Amino acid sequence: EAQVTQNPRYLITVTGKKLTVTCSQNMNHEYMSWYRQDPGLGLRQIYYSMNVEVTDKGDVPEGYKVSRKEKRNFPLILESPSPNQTSLYFCASSVTGVSTGELFFGEGSRLTVL
Amino acid sequence: AQSVAQPEDQVNVAEGNPLTVKCTYSVSGNPYLFWYVQYPNRGLQFLLKYITGDNLVKGSYGFEAEFNKSQTSFHLKKPSALVSDSALYFCAVRVPVYNTDKLIFGTGTRLQVFP
């Protein structure tokens, strides 16, 4: 089954404790992206990747890191989480980008930073 | 500035009645427009898109959307609502960035269909 898989789905952590949210897709998509969803703000892009070893900042990259060492994986790293990073995070992928193709989303990772 | 707006936080409609979820956009050049739906505790799912051609676009689950260039709108519609259509709906517009494109999402409209 074609899917984007995120882990963990739910996480409660404390300020400053490094964490990684994994994302994996099995569709051989070149493009992958991370979004955060906050009430009243919709979805905002954190980082995106056009292909392996190519990553770029989105609209809200501060406090986050990503890597794309393999085509299928695109982990989101919070080196020193802060409470303002409490949010619902989504990973998404598409064949080559967003111009004409649809994005496939994971089911989300709800992160709480205390 | 390039943006997309969903003026209604929530839309309530009775089952069997037609529904409309509104979206307006501001973008330079030809707009590429999308609708996504998010069911509770799930990721977003693609519903439909407008790239070019016929102004009325048909998508999944019986939804359609009408592109209106003069009003810069892309409203989502369905002739007869179902309780199962209750979800959060996002409009999105493509904007170019230096090496690719990205989607700008609206703030979402919660659709509540009552039996």
Interface residues (C-beta under 8 A of the other chain):
Chain A: V4 Y31 S33 Y35 G40 L41 G42 L43 R44 Q45 Y48 M50 D56 G58 F90 A92 G97 V98 S99 T100 E102 L103 F104 F105 G106 E107 G108
Chain B: Y32 F34 Y36 N41 R42 G43 L44 Q45 F46 K49 I51 F90 R94 V97 N99 T100 D101 K102 L103 F105 G106 T107 G108
